[in-house]
């Protein structure tokens, strides 16, 4: 059953990619390990192949990009800190950010480490989505503990806007004392 499911998944993914190229001849080619590498080397000429992925540095942040061509997946990852000692308030704040301000990147915990991550099907990934994913992942890593944001936009409808407004008002009050 699992083999049949995997076969159907890979067949459907391949057909979707072929159909997209047929319907949209101007569309980008499917993302491959090689194409992904060329884009990442454009972002950081010092990037290094690292197993089934790459290691690069963006604004002094170490970034790992891992691919699995058999599963048609890729993952951008930035280690933030040890997960040991995370408080319930910190965990709640990260989950709130995952809902509205982290956008396509996410906070995650694996192997005792807190990570910033971005996941996407490899073959369907477009160049600008990859670049945006790198930027968002670096941004949520850099804003951990402060804004918990992947960039200038937020999806809304969550708690982050009110929390950020509270911070803004608190800073304004502190500024009034000057």
ZAPA-944209 format. One record per residue (C-alpha): residue in three letters; x, y, z. Coordinates in steps of 0.05 Angstrom, whole numbers, padded with zeros to 5 digits, always signed. Layout:
REM residues N
ALAXYZ;...
This chain:
REM residues 178
UNK+00000+00000+00000;UNK+00056+00048+00018;UNK+00092+00033-00048;UNK+00028+00046-00087;UNK+00017+00111-00050;UNK+00089+00134-00063;UNK+00083+00113-00136;UNK+00019+00152-00145;UNK+00049+00213-00110;UNK+00111+00214-00154;UNK+00070+00202-00217;UNK+00022+00258-00199;UNK+00079+00306-00182;UNK+00113+00290-00249;UNK+00048+00299-00288;UNK+00033+00366-00253;UNK+00103+00392-00271;UNK+00096+00368-00344;UNK+00026+00398-00350;UNK+00051+00465-00322;UNK+00107+00467-00373;UNK+00059+00450-00429;UNK+00006+00501-00409;UNK+00057+00555-00393;UNK+00116+00550-00441;UNK+00146+00613-00408;UNK+00144+00578-00340;UNK+00208+00564-00305;UNK+00237+00494-00313;UNK+00227+00446-00255;UNK+00274+00457-00198;UNK+00330+00406-00194;UNK+00388+00397-00146;UNK+00434+00428-00199;UNK+00389+00488-00212;UNK+00379+00499-00138;UNK+00454+00499-00129;UNK+00465+00551-00184;UNK+00415+00597-00150;UNK+00445+00587-00081;UNK+00516+00600-00108;UNK+00489+00666-00137;UNK+00465+00685-00067;UNK+00531+00664-00035;UNK+00590+00649-00080;UNK+00623+00615-00020;UNK+00566+00565-00013;UNK+00589+00493-00006;UNK+00555+00428-00027;UNK+00539+00391+00037;UNK+00513+00320+00028;UNK+00447+00322-00009;UNK+00445+00398-00001;UNK+00485+00460+00010;UNK+00513+00504+00066;UNK+00516+00579+00055;UNK+00519+00643+00094;UNK+00469+00700+00087;UNK+00481+00764+00127;UNK+00527+00725+00175;UNK+00474+00671+00186;UNK+00492+00599+00171;UNK+00439+00567+00126;UNK+00431+00494+00107;UNK+00390+00473+00047;UNK+00374+00399+00043;UNK+00342+00363-00015;UNK+00309+00295-00023;UNK+00298+00283-00097;UNK+00264+00216-00084;UNK+00211+00250-00041;UNK+00211+00314-00084;UNK+00224+00357-00023;UNK+00272+00411-00001;UNK+00283+00445+00065;UNK+00319+00509+00084;UNK+00343+00508+00156;UNK+00376+00557+00204;UNK+00396+00533+00273;UNK+00374+00585+00325;UNK+00392+00555+00394;UNK+00386+00495+00438;UNK+00313+00476+00451;UNK+00331+00460+00523;UNK+00303+00512+00570;UNK+00250+00541+00523;UNK+00195+00570+00566;UNK+00121+00559+00554;UNK+00115+00633+00537;UNK+00170+00627+00484;UNK+00137+00566+00454;UNK+00070+00601+00452;UNK+00101+00663+00419;UNK+00133+00620+00365;UNK+00067+00585+00351;UNK+00033+00653+00346;UNK+00086+00675+00297;UNK+00078+00611+00256;UNK+00005+00632+00248;UNK+00015+00703+00224;UNK+00084+00735+00220;UNK+00130+00677+00200;UNK+00093+00672+00134;UNK+00122+00613+00094;UNK+00179+00599+00143;UNK+00167+00565+00210;UNK+00197+00554+00278;UNK+00210+00480+00292;UNK+00245+00435+00342;UNK+00285+00374+00321;UNK+00343+00337+00353;UNK+00345+00384+00412;UNK+00353+00447+00369;UNK+00306+00504+00354;UNK+00306+00516+00279;UNK+00278+00566+00229;UNK+00254+00524+00170;UNK+00222+00531+00101;UNK+00194+00469+00066;UNK+00172+00461-00006;UNK+00164+00408-00061;UNK+00230+00411-00099;UNK+00205+00404-00170;UNK+00151+00457-00162;UNK+00197+00508-00129;UNK+00209+00571-00169;UNK+00271+00614-00166;UNK+00237+00672-00130;UNK+00203+00625-00081;UNK+00271+00596-00064;UNK+00301+00665-00053;UNK+00241+00687-00012;UNK+00246+00623+00029;UNK+00319+00636+00045;UNK+00303+00708+00065;UNK+00243+00689+00107;UNK+00282+00634+00143;UNK+00340+00679+00158;UNK+00293+00734+00182;UNK+00254+00691+00231;UNK+00320+00665+00258;UNK+00346+00736+00267;UNK+00281+00762+00298;UNK+00273+00704+00346;UNK+00262+00735+00415;UNK+00239+00802+00387;UNK+00190+00808+00328;UNK+00187+00735+00307;UNK+00177+00759+00236;UNK+00198+00734+00167;UNK+00197+00803+00138;UNK+00156+00866+00129;UNK+00089+00833+00118;UNK+00045+00792+00162;UNK-00015+00750+00145;UNK-00058+00779+00201;UNK-00115+00750+00239;UNK-00069+00727+00295;UNK-00039+00753+00358;UNK+00027+00782+00332;UNK+00000+00849+00309;UNK-00028+00865+00378;UNK+00036+00841+00412;UNK+00079+00883+00365;UNK+00033+00943+00377;UNK+00042+00933+00452;UNK+00118+00935+00442;UNK+00112+00998+00399;UNK+00069+01033+00452;UNK+00116+01011+00508;UNK+00175+01040+00469;UNK+00137+01104+00456;UNK+00124+01112+00531;UNK+00198+01102+00545;UNK+00214+01153+00492;UNK+00168+01204+00525;UNK+00214+01205+00585;UNK+00271+01234+00544;
